[in-house]
Structure formats: C-alpha cells, structure tokens
Amino acid sequence: MRLIFQACSVIFTLGNLMASQSQSGGQKDAINTKIINFNNEKMQITWAVGELFPGENVSFSYTFEEGKQKVWKPCPTYLLDQGYNSGCLFKTEGHTLAFSIMNSNGSEEHFSKILKSDFYIKPSPPENVTFFWKDDTVTITCNKPERGVKCLRLELQYKSKFDNGWQSRTSKCCRVGEQGFDPRKCYSFRVRLKRLVPYCNVVNYSSDWEAETFWMNGTLLDSCDDDLKSQSNTVILLSCLLAVLLMIFILLILLCKWQRLQKSVMPTIPDPKYVFADLFSDHNGNFQEWIDKTDHAMVQTKLEYEEPECIIEEESQQKDKKNSNKQESREKIFSSSEAAGNYSPKAGQNACLMPTSNNTVSFSGFQNLMDDDTYVML
C-alpha cells in the first residue's frame, strides 16, 4: 500500500508540474522566475529585470480564480531593483495561481504562467522549540503547524567547538532526538522545518533557522565562549597566584641579601639611649655633667680597690750583695738564723704586712701567725 501511495504521489506531482507549464504566453515564455509561497500566507514572485527587461518598468497582474472569466488583480506591492520593478508580493488566496508580466501600459504581455501554489511553500521557522536532556541524550520538540504536517520534517544541526562543521539529524515533525553528547563539551544547536520533495514541493524549500542555542551538560549558556572564558579565567587566576608567590619568594631572598649587605657595608650604630641609660635619665642628655660624675666615681673605685704596695728600702743594697759574693750571703743567712731573739728593724722594713690568720709557724724559736698568702723574706 505504501508503494501504491508513493506512486500516486509521483503521478500527481508530475501532473501538477505539467499543468503549471501548460499555459505560457507572450514573447518570452521561458524566463527565469523565482516563486515562493511563504507558509501558504503570502506569495512572492521575482524576476531578473536587468537581464530580461533592461531599462523597462514592467507591470504584474495575478488571479487565483479558475475558469474562463477571471478577474485579474494588479500587484499591490512591487519589489524594486535599481528603481525598476523586479518582483511582486501579494496575499495567497487559493491553490491555483495565474500571473502575467506585461509592459508598463499593459498592452503587451511578456510572460504568463499557471501553477499550483501549494508546491512552492516555504515553511515558517519552528515555534516553541524545547530541549529535553537525559544523560547524554537530547530530545527536541516544537509546535505542530496548522497545515501540511505530513509534508514537513524537523531538521536538527549541532556542533561543538572542536567540530569543523555541523552535524545533521532529520526526523518527522515535530520531534527529533540525538545521543552521544559529551557532558564536558559545549554544543551549538539549531533547528528548522523542511518540505518534502518531490511529494509536497517542486522546489526544495526549508524554513529559516530558529535562533541558535548553546548547551553544556543540560545547562543553557549564553554562548560557548563562556566555557572558554571560564577555563581561561581559571588559568589566568592560577598563573597570577603562582606569579605572586614567586615574587614574594624572590623579595624575601633579596631582603635577606640586603640585610647582610647593609650590615657589612653600613654596620648598625647602637643607640646611646640604651647603652648610657643614666646619661638621659639622670642628666637629661648633659654629657659634660655626666662625664664629670663618671670620672669622679671611677677615681673613687680605683682607690677603694687598690692594694698596698710593699716598699723595699734596701733593694739596691741587695742587688749589690748578690753581685759581690754568694758565699758571704749564705754566711749571713746562717748567722742571722743563729741569733735567737734578735729582731732587726731593717728586716721589719723588708717584710710586707700580711693579714692575720689562725695558722702558727715556728722558726728558730719564733712563732708567727700566717694565712694562705703569707710569705717570709729572710
């Protein structure tokens, strides 16, 4: 049954094509014209005025009536090309259209044609396009047109920023699906409606593309550049952070080096406020007053801690005796030791006065008190 239906459709299409070409008249009955029926609402017929009618402003008339007695209507809206009529735009009022192109005063016909307006339909863009995401699969739907749904196909095109061209998918109106989308990629989507050829149209007309949308893992984006911007912003942020850390590290190294260089070239001078605290606290910074008091204190300290000196009156005489005769010195020592109880004033002068002690030393009948530092000169 399906084959029979397709065969009947082909026969019907060929019959309409022959009917559309059956009536042509005038001097130029094979001129090239472009016929568009916008969603079966408005008709537009254009011609190349510069090639077909150079320097001539032609007139256009049309009718949707059938039969011998037809009422021809003038073109309500002309399309201009360099100031000359190059087309006509008018309302679609029926399935069969007859039009005629004549000279400016309508006395001579240049071209005429009869056709089926339904075979030149260009559909409107799909309305209320909706995207349904489930994992890596997307399903797109749109509203069904009021007429000719069986003659329409919904075409989906998509691509990622890594694709060189668009990938296409076509399905019956008004639902199309596709799977295998990478959730890490951003995709651009666009859809349009197409008329079937040759079953419904003699010309391959498709609607204009619906507004392009951008999706990533089921999330609608303003553009795929947002994904690139987010990645680039992350890279820039990390780069700036690393650069700041590197600069801080370099500055710390330079600071340590500078401190060492500063100490070696310009040594630190101590603050006298802390070294000479009494100069500022007791004398209010008066250096002369402070130095005078300091010198007086140092002299007293020196006198207090100075030890008494031993004065030897016969130092020169002893040197002479040592140089004269050692033997005589020995005899004098023995003779002085035998003389018990005899105390010589000179010997008292030659001995140093030492502190008292509890230790008693006996020598040749004499007893003396001595401490650890006591010595006796004979």
Disulfide bonds with the S-S distance in Angstrom:
Cys75-Cys88 1.93
Cys151-Cys200 2.00
Cys173-Cys174 1.70
Cys186-Cys224 2.11
Cys310-Cys352 1.90
